[in-house]
Amino acid sequence: MTTNKTTNSNNTISQGEDQNKEALNKKTSVQFVTSATIGIVVIILLAASAYFGIIKF
């Protein structure tokens, strides 16, 4: 019986950690998509401004 109690408490802690990991994974995923989108937009703006002669490389 003591082993079951220990296992149950470990499972509860493990489930809480899993939820934290899921939240962190979602946050990291959103952060990655946002930074990739901003990077692509910057590259497109630089290419368009170079094409129209606004900036010269």
N, C-alpha and C positions, 0 to 999 in steps of 0.2 A: 504494500500500500504506500509506503514511503517513496518508493521509486516512481509510482504513478503521479504523486503530487509534484515531485521534482520535475518529471517530464512535462507535466501540464504547465508548470510555471515557466519552464524553458520555452515551451511552445508559445505561450502568451508573449513572452519577450521577443521571440523570433518573429511572430506575426507583426508586432509593432515595428520591428526593424524592417520587415518586408514592405510595410506601408510607407515607411520613411524612404526606402530605396526607390519605390515606385514614384513617389512624389519628386524625389531628386532626379530620377530618370526623365520624368515629364518636363521638369524645369530645364534640365540640360538640353533636352531635345528642342524645346521652344527657343532656348538661347542660341543653339546652333543654327536653326532655321532662320532666325532673325538676323544673326550676324552674316550668314551666307547671302541672304536677300540684300542686305545693305551693301555687301561687297560687290555683288553683281550689279546693283544699281549704280554704284560709284564707277565701276569699270565701263558701263554703258554710257554714263554721262561724260567720262573722260574721252571715250572714243568718239562720241557725237560732237563734243566741243573741239576735238582735234580735227575732225572731218570738216566742220564748218569754219575752221581757222580761228576759233576763239583763243585757243592755246596752241603753242607750237612746241613740238618735241625735237 
